[in-house]
Amino acid sequence: MNRALPVVRLRVPNQEDAFAWHRIFDDPDVMEFHGGKSEELSVYEELTARQRRHDAQYGFCFWTMLDEDDQALGFTGAQPWPYDWGPMGEIEIGWRLGREHWGKGYVTAAARQTLDRVRAAGVPSVVAMVAAENKRSIAVTQRLGMHLAEVFTAPVSKREGHCYRLDL
């Protein structure tokens, strides 16, 4: 069944979005593949500030995802891979969505917008790093047309992960 994707808007995160992200991600289900719990507010303040810098420098970032009523739902976007392992030097797409919005198509709609924006910025390919057990995110990569490029073990969590790739 093909259903219409919801209306979703992406905007560069502002300072207030740190509070929204902190609240939205304060859910063990949302954070299951990200350490199991929300970070301190200061982590989201730094993250939103870094995303504003990314947008200014690259023309893309992890944007705040908004629904048709301009309610913050989480984030979706792209950034340079930030770690000293894995796909260094590549552009990662990613998403995190509040639990009450799962299964409605928001991430797929926002990720498609992300692909359009990074393609327009001249990015030749993207990767998505997904925990092997994260069936919901794996389904999003498939809907985007990404292919499994590598299986890895994350150095901190020691969990198996998948690197999905898409040439733009």
C-alpha positions as CSV (number, residue, x, y, z in Angstrom):
1,M,0.0,0.0,0.0
2,N,1.4,3.4,-1.0
3,R,0.1,6.1,1.2
4,A,0.8,9.8,0.8
5,L,3.6,11.1,2.9
6,P,2.8,13.7,5.5
7,V,3.6,17.4,5.2
8,V,7.0,18.0,6.9
9,R,9.2,21.1,7.0
10,L,12.9,21.3,7.8
11,R,14.5,24.3,9.4
12,V,17.9,25.1,10.8
13,P,17.7,24.4,14.5
14,N,17.4,27.5,16.7
15,Q,18.4,27.8,20.4
16,E,15.0,26.8,21.6
17,D,15.2,23.6,19.6
18,A,17.8,22.3,22.1
19,F,14.9,22.3,24.7
20,A,12.5,20.6,22.3
21,W,15.0,17.9,21.3
22,H,15.8,17.3,25.0
23,R,12.1,16.8,25.7
24,I,11.3,14.8,22.6
25,F,14.3,12.4,23.1
26,D,13.7,11.9,26.8
27,D,12.2,8.5,26.0
28,P,13.9,5.1,26.3
29,D,12.3,3.8,23.1
30,V,13.6,6.8,21.1
31,M,17.0,6.4,22.6
32,E,17.2,2.6,22.4
33,F,20.0,2.7,19.8
34,H,21.6,5.9,21.2
35,G,22.7,4.8,24.7
36,G,19.2,4.2,26.1
37,K,18.6,7.6,27.6
38,S,18.4,11.3,26.7
39,E,21.5,13.4,27.1
40,E,21.8,16.4,29.3
41,L,20.3,19.6,28.0
42,S,23.9,21.0,27.4
43,V,24.5,18.3,24.9
44,Y,21.5,19.4,22.8
45,E,22.5,23.0,23.1
46,E,26.0,22.1,21.7
47,L,24.4,19.9,19.0
48,T,22.0,22.5,17.8
49,A,24.8,25.1,17.7
50,R,27.0,22.7,15.7
51,Q,24.2,22.2,13.3
52,R,23.8,25.9,12.7
53,R,27.6,26.0,11.9
54,H,27.2,23.1,9.6
55,D,24.3,24.8,7.7
56,A,26.4,28.0,7.4
57,Q,29.5,26.0,6.2
58,Y,28.0,23.2,4.1
59,G,24.4,24.3,3.3
60,F,23.0,21.3,5.2
61,C,22.8,20.0,8.8
62,F,20.5,18.0,11.0
63,W,17.4,20.2,10.7
64,T,14.6,20.4,13.1
65,M,11.7,18.4,11.6
66,L,8.3,20.2,11.9
67,D,4.8,19.0,11.2
68,E,2.1,20.9,9.4
69,D,1.3,22.8,12.6
70,D,5.0,23.7,13.1
71,Q,5.4,21.3,16.0
72,A,8.9,20.0,16.5
73,L,9.0,16.2,15.9
74,G,12.8,15.6,16.1
75,F,15.5,16.0,13.5
76,T,16.5,14.8,10.1
77,G,19.4,15.9,7.9
78,A,23.0,15.4,7.0
79,Q,26.4,16.2,8.5
80,P,30.0,15.2,7.9
81,W,30.7,11.9,9.7
82,P,31.9,13.1,13.1
83,Y,34.0,10.2,14.4
84,D,37.5,8.9,13.9
85,W,36.2,5.5,12.8
86,G,33.8,4.3,10.1
87,P,33.1,6.4,7.0
88,M,35.5,9.3,7.7
89,G,35.3,12.1,5.3
90,E,31.8,11.1,4.1
91,I,28.4,12.7,4.6
92,E,26.0,10.9,6.9
93,I,22.3,11.2,6.8
94,G,20.3,10.6,10.0
95,W,17.1,11.0,11.8
96,R,15.6,10.8,15.3
97,L,11.9,11.2,15.8
98,G,9.6,11.5,18.9
99,R,7.9,8.2,19.8
100,E,4.3,9.5,19.3
101,H,5.1,10.3,15.6
102,W,6.5,6.9,14.6
103,G,4.9,5.0,11.7
104,K,3.4,8.1,10.0
105,G,6.0,8.7,7.3
106,Y,7.6,11.8,8.7
107,V,11.1,10.4,8.6
108,T,10.8,9.2,5.0
109,A,9.4,12.5,3.8
110,A,12.1,14.5,5.7
111,A,14.9,12.2,4.5
112,R,13.8,12.6,0.9
113,Q,14.0,16.4,1.4
114,T,17.4,15.9,2.9
115,L,18.6,13.9,-0.1
116,D,17.3,16.7,-2.4
117,R,19.2,19.4,-0.4
118,V,22.5,17.5,-0.2
119,R,22.3,16.7,-3.9
120,A,21.8,20.4,-4.6
121,A,24.8,21.2,-2.4
122,G,27.0,19.0,-4.7
123,V,27.3,16.0,-2.4
124,P,28.0,12.9,-4.5
125,S,26.9,10.2,-2.0
126,V,25.7,9.7,1.5
127,V,25.9,7.0,4.2
128,A,23.5,6.1,7.0
129,M,24.9,4.3,10.0
130,V,22.2,2.1,11.5
131,A,22.2,-0.4,14.4
132,A,21.6,-3.8,12.9
133,E,18.6,-4.3,15.2
134,N,17.0,-1.0,14.3
135,K,14.4,-2.4,11.9
136,R,12.5,1.0,11.6
137,S,15.6,2.9,10.4
138,I,16.6,0.1,8.1
139,A,13.2,0.3,6.5
140,V,13.7,4.0,5.9
141,T,17.1,3.4,4.2
142,Q,15.3,0.9,1.9
143,R,12.6,3.3,1.1
144,L,15.3,5.8,0.1
145,G,16.9,3.3,-2.2
146,M,20.1,2.9,-0.1
147,H,22.1,-0.4,-0.2
148,L,24.0,-2.2,2.5
149,A,27.6,-1.4,1.9
150,E,29.3,-2.7,5.1
151,V,28.6,-4.5,8.4
152,F,30.7,-3.2,11.3
153,T,31.0,-3.4,15.1
154,A,30.6,0.0,16.8
155,P,33.7,0.7,18.9
156,V,31.9,2.0,22.0
157,S,28.6,0.0,22.2
158,K,30.2,-3.1,20.6
159,R,26.9,-3.5,18.7
160,E,26.7,-4.7,15.2
161,G,25.8,-1.9,12.8
162,H,25.1,-1.5,9.1
163,C,26.5,1.2,6.8
164,Y,24.0,2.0,4.0
165,R,25.1,4.0,1.0
166,L,23.4,5.9,-1.8
167,D,25.1,7.6,-4.8
168,L,23.4,10.9,-5.6
